[in-house]
């Protein structure tokens, strides 16, 4: 890819994406809308059709689509260094804030005031997850086939504890086999508007070329596989069986199955981190999601919180805060390195995606499966928020979490209902909702004593 001349400078790219990285609250939908407003409408760096084509490609990928979209646009403007700069600037502000919040959380976990504050926050988070479920369902479930895939995904996860990667693979195969006729309602728009931006003009004039040879693509693939997996292999050799080895392996595997964003993958992470490894508790997972909701950057930064607590608690012989920081950085590395690989290897070929309807059908089926995954996550969160005691009961091949109805927390039920009204009826913003319910949680013990 040739260096661009006479168009947005590298310094302008740094300034713009540093700004976006500091204000990109609101999850992927809000972040994509923010980039569209700044890059397409205001600065006119990229045209509508090319922006949507890039977004369609990123939606096909595992990982945080908004961060990958920023990397794609940076790559279009200034090659690999533009993509690396834009992608990193999209992540780093939120990652630094999340690291600080995780350290403060680990230091004050047992404080009564913190527990009270998070009692209110986790009710708000449950409402946010339910709202995300409804929003994605409205977008994704357009045909009988998409409804069937969503139902099958939920049943496989909730009743049979099926592996998350298997759900994604099965959905993709169903989409490929069914084709656009069965899944046409679940795809994403392929707008081809006439508007062109500076980057579009540069490509058409030859100032930028997005073409790449097969040999160059293989070299890029080899480079980024090494960047991603060399630390994982080194840890496996030097520290086999350690928490570092477990973090590197698990989150590397998670990075390649995170279709549907953070909400979809949290069910998979919770099963491993909470129920298998006991790195943290279910409430602490909810608290981590709440912290991620209040920071800029991809919501998948919640995984950084999991890595921090896992390392802080499991790394024997090391200062917990130092171990936690290293665990958080390792989690970030293996979570986001694949995103850069997918863009730098695949973006040169992404311009032809609109001619491949079967890929769109596969994406639609995966998105439908994500609805079932998020429904499973919502129910899992609800059980842990609303009830004090749960037991796993097995009925043949089926294992179900059954709540003890006598442990229903009426206060949590009331706060969750209020949060749902605030989100669904009054469209309360995420940060506003979490801040308000943090205050309510702090005040609740005083109100109940009065």
C-alpha positions as CSV (number, residue, x, y, z in Angstrom):
1,X,0.0,0.0,0.0
2,X,1.5,3.3,-1.0
3,X,1.9,6.3,1.3
4,X,-0.8,8.9,0.8
5,X,0.1,12.4,-0.2
6,X,-2.0,15.5,-0.2
7,X,-4.7,14.0,2.0
8,X,-5.2,13.6,5.8
9,X,-1.8,13.6,7.3
10,X,-0.5,11.1,9.8
11,X,-0.5,13.8,12.5
12,X,-4.1,14.6,11.7
13,X,-4.9,10.9,12.0
14,X,-3.2,10.8,15.4
15,X,-5.1,13.8,16.7
16,X,-8.5,12.5,15.4
17,X,-8.2,9.0,16.7
18,X,-6.8,10.1,20.1
19,X,-9.9,12.3,20.4
20,X,-12.2,9.4,19.4
21,X,-10.4,7.1,21.8
22,X,-11.2,9.4,24.7
23,X,-14.9,9.9,24.0
24,X,-16.0,6.6,22.5
25,X,-18.5,5.7,25.2
26,X,-21.7,3.8,24.6
27,X,-20.7,0.4,23.2
28,X,-20.1,-0.6,19.5
29,X,-23.3,1.0,18.1
30,X,-22.5,4.4,19.7
31,X,-18.8,4.1,18.7
32,X,-19.6,3.3,15.1
33,X,-22.0,6.2,14.9
34,X,-19.4,8.5,16.4
35,X,-16.8,7.4,13.8
36,X,-19.3,7.8,11.0
37,X,-20.2,11.4,12.2
38,X,-16.5,12.4,12.5
39,X,-14.9,10.6,9.6
40,X,-17.7,10.6,7.0
41,X,-19.9,13.6,7.8
42,X,-17.6,16.1,9.4
43,X,-14.1,15.5,8.0
44,X,-15.2,13.7,4.8
45,X,-12.1,11.5,4.9
46,X,-13.9,8.5,3.7
47,X,-17.1,8.0,1.7
48,X,-20.3,6.4,2.9
49,X,-20.1,3.3,0.6
50,X,-16.5,2.5,1.6
51,X,-17.2,3.1,5.3
52,X,-20.2,0.7,5.2
53,X,-18.1,-1.9,3.2
54,X,-15.4,-1.7,5.9
55,X,-18.0,-2.1,8.6
56,X,-19.6,-5.1,6.9
57,X,-16.2,-6.8,6.8
58,X,-15.5,-6.0,10.5
59,X,-18.9,-7.5,11.4
60,X,-17.8,-10.8,9.8
61,X,-14.9,-11.0,12.2
62,X,-14.5,-12.1,15.8
63,X,-13.5,-9.4,18.1
64,X,-14.6,-5.8,18.7
65,X,-15.9,-4.5,15.4
66,X,-15.7,-0.8,16.3
67,X,-12.0,-1.1,17.1
68,X,-11.4,-3.1,14.0
69,X,-13.2,-0.5,12.0
70,X,-10.9,2.2,13.3
71,X,-7.9,0.1,12.4
72,X,-9.4,-0.5,8.9
73,X,-9.9,3.3,8.3
74,X,-6.4,4.0,9.6
75,X,-4.9,1.4,7.3
76,X,-6.7,2.9,4.3
77,X,-5.2,6.3,5.1
78,X,-1.6,5.4,6.0
79,X,-1.0,1.7,5.6
80,X,0.1,-0.5,8.5
81,X,1.3,2.4,10.7
82,X,-2.0,4.2,10.2
83,X,-4.0,1.1,11.1
84,X,-1.8,0.4,14.1
85,X,-2.0,4.0,15.4
86,X,-5.8,4.2,14.9
87,X,-6.5,0.8,16.5
88,X,-4.2,1.4,19.5
89,X,-5.6,4.9,20.1
90,X,-9.1,3.5,20.1
91,X,-8.1,1.0,22.9
92,X,-5.5,2.7,25.1
93,X,-7.5,5.4,26.9
94,X,-10.1,3.0,28.0
95,X,-7.5,0.3,28.9
96,X,-5.6,2.7,31.2
97,X,-8.8,3.8,32.9
98,X,-9.9,0.2,33.3
99,X,-6.5,-0.8,34.8
100,X,-6.9,1.9,37.4
101,X,-10.4,1.0,38.2
102,X,-9.5,-2.7,38.5
103,X,-6.7,-1.9,40.9
104,X,-9.0,0.3,43.0
105,X,-11.6,-2.5,42.9
106,X,-9.2,-5.1,44.1
107,X,-8.0,-2.9,46.9
108,X,-11.4,-2.1,48.3
109,X,-13.4,-5.3,47.4
110,X,-14.4,-5.9,51.1
111,X,-15.4,-2.4,51.9
112,X,-19.0,-2.1,52.9
113,X,-19.5,1.1,50.9
114,X,-18.2,-0.5,47.7
115,X,-20.5,-3.5,48.1
116,X,-23.5,-1.2,48.6
117,X,-22.5,0.8,45.5
118,X,-22.2,-2.2,43.3
119,X,-25.5,-3.6,44.6
120,X,-27.2,-0.8,42.7
121,X,-24.8,-0.9,39.8
122,X,-25.3,-4.6,39.1
123,X,-29.1,-4.1,38.8
124,X,-28.4,-1.3,36.3
125,X,-26.0,-3.6,34.3
126,X,-28.7,-6.4,34.2
127,X,-31.1,-3.8,32.6
128,X,-28.4,-2.8,30.1
129,X,-27.8,-6.4,29.1
130,X,-31.6,-7.0,28.6
131,X,-31.8,-3.8,26.5
132,X,-28.9,-5.0,24.4
133,X,-30.7,-8.3,24.0
134,X,-33.8,-6.6,22.7
135,X,-32.0,-4.3,20.4
136,X,-29.9,-7.0,18.8
137,X,-33.0,-9.3,18.5
138,X,-35.0,-6.6,16.7
139,X,-32.1,-6.2,14.2
140,X,-31.2,-9.9,13.8
141,X,-34.4,-11.9,14.0
142,X,-36.1,-11.2,10.6
143,X,-36.9,-14.7,9.3
144,X,-38.1,-18.0,10.7
145,X,-34.6,-19.4,10.2
146,X,-33.0,-16.7,12.3
147,X,-35.5,-17.3,15.1
148,X,-34.8,-21.0,14.9
149,X,-31.0,-20.5,15.2
150,X,-31.4,-18.1,18.1
151,X,-33.6,-20.6,20.0
152,X,-31.2,-23.5,19.2
153,X,-28.2,-21.5,20.5
154,X,-30.0,-20.7,23.8
155,X,-31.1,-24.3,24.3
156,X,-27.7,-25.6,23.6
157,X,-26.0,-23.2,26.0
158,X,-28.5,-23.1,28.9
159,X,-29.6,-26.7,29.0
160,X,-26.7,-28.6,27.6
161,X,-23.7,-26.3,28.4
162,X,-22.5,-26.5,24.8
163,X,-19.1,-25.0,24.0
164,X,-19.4,-21.4,22.7
165,X,-17.1,-21.9,19.7
166,X,-19.3,-24.9,18.6
167,X,-22.4,-22.6,18.7
168,X,-20.7,-20.1,16.4
169,X,-19.4,-22.7,14.0
170,X,-22.8,-24.4,13.8
171,X,-24.5,-21.1,13.1
172,X,-22.0,-20.2,10.4
173,X,-22.5,-23.5,8.7
174,X,-26.3,-23.1,8.9
175,X,-26.0,-19.7,7.2
176,X,-23.7,-20.9,4.5
177,X,-26.0,-23.9,3.7
178,X,-29.2,-21.9,4.0
179,X,-28.0,-19.0,2.0
180,X,-29.5,-15.5,1.6
181,X,-33.0,-16.8,0.9
182,X,-33.4,-18.1,4.5
183,X,-31.3,-15.5,6.3
184,X,-31.7,-12.4,4.2
185,X,-33.4,-10.5,7.0
186,X,-30.5,-10.9,9.4
187,X,-27.8,-9.2,7.3
188,X,-26.4,-5.7,7.3
189,X,-27.0,-3.0,4.9
190,X,-24.6,-2.7,2.0
191,X,-25.2,1.0,1.2
192,X,-23.5,2.2,-2.0
193,X,-24.1,5.9,-1.8
194,X,-22.5,8.3,-4.2
195,X,-20.6,10.3,-1.6
196,X,-16.8,10.0,-1.7
197,X,-14.2,11.1,0.8
198,X,-10.6,12.1,0.4
199,X,-9.4,8.5,0.9
200,X,-11.8,7.3,-1.9
201,X,-10.5,9.9,-4.3
202,X,-6.9,8.9,-3.4
203,X,-7.6,5.3,-4.1
204,X,-9.3,6.0,-7.5
205,X,-6.4,8.3,-8.5
206,X,-3.8,5.8,-7.6
207,X,-2.3,7.7,-4.7
208,X,-3.4,4.7,-2.5
209,X,-3.5,1.2,-3.6
210,X,-5.4,-1.4,-1.5
211,X,-4.2,-4.4,-3.6
212,X,-1.8,-6.9,-2.1
213,X,-0.2,-10.0,-3.6
214,X,-0.7,-13.5,-2.1
215,X,3.0,-13.6,-1.0
216,X,2.6,-10.3,0.8
217,X,-0.6,-11.5,2.5
218,X,1.2,-14.6,3.7
219,X,4.1,-12.6,5.0
220,X,1.7,-10.3,6.9
221,X,-0.1,-13.3,8.3
222,X,3.2,-14.8,9.5
223,X,4.3,-11.6,11.1
224,X,1.1,-11.0,13.1
225,X,0.8,-14.7,14.1
226,X,4.3,-14.3,15.6
227,X,3.4,-11.1,17.3
228,X,0.3,-12.6,18.8
229,X,1.4,-16.2,19.6
230,X,5.1,-15.9,20.4
231,X,4.5,-14.6,24.0
232,X,1.9,-17.3,24.4
233,X,4.4,-20.0,23.4
234,X,7.1,-18.5,25.5
235,X,4.9,-18.5,28.6
236,X,3.8,-22.1,27.9
237,X,7.5,-23.2,27.9
238,X,8.8,-21.1,30.8
239,X,5.7,-21.1,33.1
240,X,3.6,-24.2,32.2
241,X,0.4,-24.6,34.2
242,X,0.8,-21.2,35.8
243,X,-2.0,-18.6,35.9
244,X,-0.1,-16.7,33.1
245,X,-0.2,-19.8,30.9
246,X,-3.9,-20.2,31.6
247,X,-4.7,-16.5,30.9
248,X,-2.6,-16.6,27.7
249,X,-4.2,-19.8,26.4
250,X,-7.8,-19.0,27.4
251,X,-8.0,-15.5,26.1
252,X,-6.2,-16.3,22.9
253,X,-8.8,-19.0,22.2
254,X,-11.6,-16.5,23.3
255,X,-10.3,-13.9,20.8
256,X,-11.1,-16.0,17.8
257,X,-14.7,-16.9,18.8
258,X,-15.9,-13.5,20.1
259,X,-18.5,-13.0,17.4
260,X,-21.2,-10.6,18.5
261,X,-19.1,-8.5,20.9
262,X,-18.6,-8.5,24.6
263,X,-22.1,-9.5,25.6
264,X,-21.9,-12.6,23.5
265,X,-18.6,-13.7,24.8
266,X,-19.3,-13.0,28.5
267,X,-21.3,-16.2,28.9
268,X,-18.3,-18.2,27.6
269,X,-15.9,-16.3,29.9
270,X,-18.1,-16.5,32.9
271,X,-18.4,-20.3,32.6
272,X,-14.6,-20.6,32.5
273,X,-13.5,-17.8,34.8
274,X,-16.2,-18.2,37.4
275,X,-17.3,-21.8,37.4
276,X,-14.2,-23.6,36.2
277,X,-11.2,-21.6,37.3
278,X,-12.8,-19.7,40.2
279,X,-10.7,-16.6,39.2
280,X,-13.6,-14.4,40.4
281,X,-17.2,-14.6,41.5
282,X,-20.4,-14.0,39.4
283,X,-21.0,-10.7,41.2
284,X,-17.4,-9.6,40.4
285,X,-18.0,-10.4,36.8
286,X,-21.0,-8.1,36.8
287,X,-19.0,-5.5,38.6
288,X,-16.3,-5.8,35.9
289,X,-18.9,-5.3,33.2
290,X,-20.2,-2.2,35.0
291,X,-16.6,-0.8,35.1
292,X,-16.2,-1.4,31.4
293,X,-19.5,0.3,30.6
294,X,-18.3,3.5,32.2
295,X,-15.0,3.7,30.3
296,X,-14.3,4.7,26.7
297,X,-13.2,2.0,24.4
298,X,-14.5,-1.5,23.5
299,X,-16.8,-3.1,26.0
300,X,-14.6,-6.2,25.7
301,X,-12.2,-4.4,28.0
302,X,-14.1,-6.3,30.7
303,X,-11.8,-9.2,29.9
304,X,-8.9,-7.0,31.2
305,X,-10.7,-6.9,34.6
306,X,-10.9,-10.7,34.6
307,X,-7.2,-11.0,33.8
308,X,-6.3,-8.5,36.5
309,X,-8.2,-10.3,39.2
310,X,-7.0,-13.8,38.1
311,X,-3.3,-12.8,38.2
312,X,-3.6,-10.7,41.4
313,X,-5.1,-13.7,43.2
314,X,-3.3,-16.6,41.7
315,X,0.3,-15.4,41.1
316,X,2.0,-16.6,44.2
317,X,5.1,-14.8,45.4
318,X,4.4,-11.6,43.6
319,X,2.9,-8.3,44.7
320,X,-0.8,-8.6,43.9
321,X,-1.1,-5.2,42.2
322,X,2.0,-5.9,40.0
323,X,0.7,-9.3,39.1
324,X,-2.8,-7.9,38.4
325,X,-1.3,-5.2,36.1
326,X,0.7,-7.9,34.2
327,X,-2.3,-10.1,34.0
328,X,-4.4,-7.2,32.5
329,X,-1.7,-6.4,30.0
330,X,-1.3,-10.0,28.9
331,X,-5.1,-10.3,28.5
332,X,-5.1,-7.1,26.4
333,X,-2.3,-8.5,24.2
334,X,-3.9,-11.8,23.3
335,X,-7.3,-10.2,23.0
336,X,-6.5,-7.4,20.6
337,X,-3.5,-8.7,18.6
338,X,-5.8,-11.0,16.5
339,X,-7.9,-7.9,15.6
340,X,-4.9,-6.3,13.9
341,X,-4.1,-9.6,12.1
342,X,-7.6,-9.8,10.7
343,X,-7.5,-6.3,9.3
344,X,-4.0,-6.2,7.9
345,X,-4.4,-9.6,6.3
346,X,-8.0,-9.3,5.2
347,X,-8.7,-5.7,4.5
348,X,-7.1,-5.7,1.0
349,X,-9.6,-8.3,0.0
350,X,-12.6,-6.8,1.7
351,X,-13.8,-4.7,-1.2
352,X,-15.3,-7.8,-2.8
353,X,-17.5,-8.8,0.1
354,X,-20.7,-7.3,-1.3
355,X,-20.5,-9.8,-4.2
356,X,-20.6,-12.8,-1.8
357,X,-24.1,-13.2,-0.4
358,X,-23.3,-16.5,1.3
359,X,-20.9,-14.7,3.6
360,X,-23.7,-12.3,4.5
361,X,-26.0,-15.2,5.2
362,X,-23.3,-16.7,7.5
363,X,-23.0,-13.4,9.3
364,X,-26.8,-13.2,9.7
365,X,-26.9,-16.7,11.2
366,X,-24.1,-15.9,13.6
367,X,-25.8,-12.7,14.6
368,X,-29.0,-14.7,15.2
369,X,-27.1,-17.2,17.4
370,X,-25.7,-14.3,19.3
371,X,-29.2,-13.4,20.3
372,X,-29.5,-16.8,22.0
373,X,-26.1,-16.4,23.6
374,X,-27.0,-13.0,25.1
375,X,-30.4,-14.4,26.3
376,X,-28.4,-17.1,28.1
377,X,-26.1,-14.4,29.6
378,X,-29.1,-12.3,30.6
379,X,-30.7,-15.2,32.4
380,X,-27.4,-16.2,34.1
381,X,-26.9,-12.6,35.3
382,X,-30.5,-12.3,36.5
383,X,-30.3,-15.5,38.5
384,X,-27.1,-14.2,40.2
385,X,-28.4,-10.7,40.8
386,X,-31.9,-11.6,42.1
387,X,-31.3,-14.7,44.1
388,X,-28.9,-15.4,47.0
389,X,-28.6,-19.2,46.4
390,X,-28.5,-21.3,43.3
391,X,-28.0,-25.0,42.8
392,X,-27.0,-26.9,39.6
393,X,-29.5,-29.8,39.1
394,X,-29.0,-32.5,36.5
395,X,-31.9,-34.2,34.7
396,X,-30.3,-36.8,32.4
397,X,-28.2,-34.8,29.8
398,X,-29.6,-31.5,31.0
399,X,-28.0,-29.4,33.8
400,X,-29.9,-26.3,35.0
401,X,-29.2,-23.6,37.5
402,X,-32.2,-23.6,39.9
403,X,-32.7,-20.7,42.3
404,X,-33.9,-21.0,45.8
405,X,-37.0,-18.9,45.7
406,X,-36.8,-18.1,49.4
407,X,-33.6,-16.2,48.7
408,X,-35.2,-13.7,46.2
409,X,-33.8,-10.2,46.9
410,X,-36.8,-7.9,46.8
411,X,-34.6,-4.8,46.8
412,X,-32.6,-6.1,43.8
413,X,-35.9,-7.0,42.0
414,X,-37.2,-3.5,42.5
415,X,-34.0,-1.7,41.4
416,X,-33.8,-3.9,38.3
417,X,-37.4,-3.1,37.4
418,X,-36.6,0.6,37.8
419,X,-33.5,0.4,35.7
420,X,-35.4,-1.4,33.0
421,X,-38.0,1.4,32.9
422,X,-35.2,4.0,32.8
423,X,-33.5,2.2,29.9
424,X,-36.5,1.0,27.8
425,X,-39.0,3.8,28.5
426,X,-36.8,6.9,29.0
427,X,-33.7,5.8,27.0
428,X,-31.3,6.6,29.9
429,X,-27.6,6.6,28.8
430,X,-25.3,3.9,30.1
431,X,-23.0,6.2,32.1
432,X,-25.9,8.2,33.5
433,X,-27.8,5.0,34.5
434,X,-24.8,3.4,36.2
435,X,-23.9,6.6,38.1
436,X,-27.5,7.0,39.3
437,X,-27.8,3.4,40.5
438,X,-24.4,3.6,42.2
439,X,-25.7,6.5,44.3
440,X,-29.0,4.6,44.9
441,X,-27.0,1.6,46.1
442,X,-24.9,3.7,48.5
443,X,-28.1,5.3,49.9
444,X,-30.2,2.1,50.1
445,X,-28.8,0.9,53.5
446,X,-29.5,4.3,55.1
447,X,-33.1,4.3,53.6
448,X,-33.8,0.8,54.8
449,X,-32.6,1.6,58.4
450,X,-34.7,4.7,58.6
